[in-house]
Amino acid sequence: MKVEEITNFLEEHYLYDHPNLLLADNFEEAFVGVVEGFNLQPKTCYDYDKCIEILERDMDREEAIEFFHFNVEGAYVGEHTPCFIKSYRE
């Protein structure tokens, strides 16, 4: 998915009421949607495994996981900080 497609989706469904939604830079291919819940501000959501795959294009798996945890998943930028889902797979 391209940034423009994601932005269009967010503008159509969320940005009027929630203009502060944030995107995770360079992880467009891993975009899943928006997470909502009781007493929770909407947040963009990304596929964790796909994010690691994207990083593995430039580093080995161990480096990708370490980089992701410290620089992406661990980077709190406010209540609209993107979230990452680890999907159940058999």
One Martini backbone bead per residue (centre of mass of N, CA, C, O) as a GRO file, in nm:
protein
   90
    1MET     BB    1   0.100   0.034   0.019
    2LYS     BB    2   0.046   0.367  -0.008
    3VAL     BB    3   0.047   0.667   0.135
    4GLU     BB    4  -0.195   0.778  -0.024
    5GLU     BB    5  -0.392   0.548   0.049
    6ILE     BB    6  -0.381   0.585   0.352
    7THR     BB    7  -0.463   0.882   0.362
    8ASN     BB    8  -0.737   0.845   0.227
    9PHE     BB    9  -0.854   0.656   0.438
   10LEU     BB   10  -0.823   0.849   0.682
   11GLU     BB   11  -0.984   1.087   0.568
   12GLU     BB   12  -1.254   0.927   0.527
   13HIS     BB   13  -1.266   0.799   0.849
   14TYR     BB   14  -1.083   1.008   1.069
   15LEU     BB   15  -0.963   1.315   1.043
   16TYR     BB   16  -1.200   1.481   1.148
   17ASP     BB   17  -1.190   1.354   1.454
   18HIS     BB   18  -0.862   1.246   1.398
   19PRO     BB   19  -0.590   1.443   1.312
   20ASN     BB   20  -0.342   1.271   1.487
   21LEU     BB   21  -0.267   1.057   1.315
   22LEU     BB   22  -0.009   0.813   1.271
   23LEU     BB   23   0.277   0.721   1.092
   24ALA     BB   24   0.495   0.470   0.986
   25ASP     BB   25   0.782   0.499   0.856
   26ASN     BB   26   0.832   0.274   0.586
   27PHE     BB   27   0.543   0.079   0.650
   28GLU     BB   28   0.315   0.055   0.430
   29GLU     BB   29   0.309  -0.261   0.371
   30ALA     BB   30   0.207  -0.306   0.694
   31PHE     BB   31  -0.063  -0.195   0.676
   32VAL     BB   32  -0.393  -0.254   0.828
   33GLY     BB   33  -0.506  -0.001   1.016
   34VAL     BB   34  -0.742   0.069   1.279
   35VAL     BB   35  -0.751   0.120   1.621
   36GLU     BB   36  -1.024   0.052   1.847
   37GLY     BB   37  -1.163   0.168   2.172
   38PHE     BB   38  -1.227   0.182   2.481
   39ASN     BB   39  -1.050   0.442   2.594
   40LEU     BB   40  -0.926   0.480   2.286
   41GLN     BB   41  -0.729   0.602   2.069
   42PRO     BB   42  -0.680   0.608   1.763
   43LYS     BB   43  -0.469   0.376   1.567
   44THR     BB   44  -0.235   0.276   1.389
   45CYS     BB   45  -0.173  -0.041   1.210
   46TYR     BB   46   0.074  -0.307   1.215
   47ASP     BB   47   0.262  -0.563   1.088
   48TYR     BB   48   0.516  -0.698   1.247
   49ASP     BB   49   0.639  -0.905   1.044
   50LYS     BB   50   0.652  -0.706   0.806
   51CYS     BB   51   0.844  -0.505   0.937
   52ILE     BB   52   1.079  -0.700   0.960
   53GLU     BB   53   1.103  -0.763   0.659
   54ILE     BB   54   1.174  -0.476   0.573
   55LEU     BB   55   1.438  -0.458   0.745
   56GLU     BB   56   1.578  -0.719   0.610
   57ARG     BB   57   1.680  -0.569   0.351
   58ASP     BB   58   1.929  -0.419   0.547
   59MET     BB   59   1.927  -0.670   0.754
   60ASP     BB   60   1.930  -0.882   0.985
   61ARG     BB   61   1.710  -1.022   1.194
   62GLU     BB   62   1.830  -0.936   1.465
   63GLU     BB   63   1.864  -0.638   1.389
   64ALA     BB   64   1.570  -0.584   1.316
   65ILE     BB   65   1.446  -0.643   1.592
   66GLU     BB   66   1.613  -0.443   1.757
   67PHE     BB   67   1.543  -0.190   1.599
   68PHE     BB   68   1.238  -0.204   1.629
   69HIS     BB   69   1.213  -0.202   1.942
   70PHE     BB   70   1.372   0.070   1.983
   71ASN     BB   71   1.277   0.270   1.718
   72VAL     BB   72   0.963   0.192   1.697
   73GLU     BB   73   0.801   0.053   1.929
   74GLY     BB   74   0.971   0.246   2.150
   75ALA     BB   75   0.834   0.509   2.011
   76TYR     BB   76   0.697   0.760   2.183
   77VAL     BB   77   0.440   1.012   2.037
   78GLY     BB   78   0.182   0.952   2.185
   79GLU     BB   79  -0.157   0.859   2.175
   80HIS     BB   80  -0.097   0.801   1.842
   81THR     BB   81   0.078   0.573   1.846
   82PRO     BB   82   0.161   0.326   1.683
   83CYS     BB   83   0.074  -0.012   1.618
   84PHE     BB   84   0.144  -0.375   1.673
   85ILE     BB   85   0.077  -0.689   1.520
   86LYS     BB   86   0.060  -1.027   1.632
   87SER     BB   87  -0.011  -1.291   1.455
   88TYR     BB   88  -0.174  -1.576   1.434
   89ARG     BB   89   0.012  -1.883   1.368
   90GLU     BB   90   0.040  -2.229   1.269
   0.00000   0.00000   0.00000
